[in-house]
Amino acid sequence: SVDEVRAWSDGGQVAAGMIVLLDARSETQFRGGHLPGSRAFDHYHPERSLPIVLPLCLAAQKVVVYCTGGTCEDSEFAARVLRDAGIPGERLAVLPGGVAEWTARKFSLQTGDR
């Protein structure tokens, strides 16, 4: 849930790498505003970001993938790519409300690259 992700972010688990947040939206959307501490993951071109995020995901206790929310399915497709790359399914989660729910709750976003 959005509340769990915010608690992990505020509690330092994201910064410590225990929880990895992956943004499955476009690079432009990511730069415009993403959940604090998250990394961009382009599942349409996994060869670009998988070498960077895979080691982080393998070391994490939980990997949370999100996109815009609503009818967007990019987070689900990205989670499948990660599962196929070796991330155990029980450590993968999709944040269904995505950025839309995050901002609706008035939680702040980070901007720029990570």
CORZIKA-V968818 format. One record per residue. N is the residue number from 1. NEAR is the number of other C-alpha atoms within 10 Angstrom. Layout:
n-><N & N>
near-><NEAR & NEAR>
This chain:
n-><1 & 2 & 3 & 4 & 5 & 6 & 7 & 8 & 9 & 10 & 11 & 12 & 13 & 14 & 15 & 16 & 17 & 18 & 19 & 20 & 21 & 22 & 23 & 24 & 25 & 26 & 27 & 28 & 29 & 30 & 31 & 32 & 33 & 34 & 35 & 36 & 37 & 38 & 39 & 40 & 41 & 42 & 43 & 44 & 45 & 46 & 47 & 48 & 49 & 50 & 51 & 52 & 53 & 54 & 55 & 56 & 57 & 58 & 59 & 60 & 61 & 62 & 63 & 64 & 65 & 66 & 67 & 68 & 69 & 70 & 71 & 72 & 73 & 74 & 75 & 76 & 77 & 78 & 79 & 80 & 81 & 82 & 83 & 84 & 85 & 86 & 87 & 88 & 89 & 90 & 91 & 92 & 93 & 94 & 95 & 96 & 97 & 98 & 99 & 100 & 101 & 102 & 103 & 104 & 105 & 106 & 107 & 108 & 109 & 110 & 111 & 112 & 113 & 114>
near-><15 & 16 & 11 & 10 & 20 & 16 & 13 & 17 & 20 & 12 & 11 & 14 & 18 & 22 & 15 & 13 & 17 & 17 & 24 & 28 & 28 & 25 & 27 & 27 & 25 & 17 & 14 & 10 & 16 & 23 & 15 & 13 & 16 & 29 & 23 & 19 & 19 & 23 & 20 & 23 & 27 & 20 & 23 & 14 & 9 & 16 & 11 & 12 & 14 & 19 & 10 & 14 & 18 & 15 & 11 & 16 & 25 & 17 & 14 & 18 & 15 & 22 & 27 & 20 & 28 & 29 & 27 & 23 & 17 & 12 & 9 & 15 & 16 & 22 & 27 & 19 & 15 & 24 & 23 & 15 & 16 & 24 & 15 & 11 & 13 & 11 & 21 & 14 & 14 & 10 & 15 & 18 & 17 & 21 & 21 & 21 & 19 & 23 & 23 & 14 & 17 & 22 & 15 & 9 & 11 & 9 & 14 & 12 & 16 & 15 & 14 & 12 & 14 & 12>
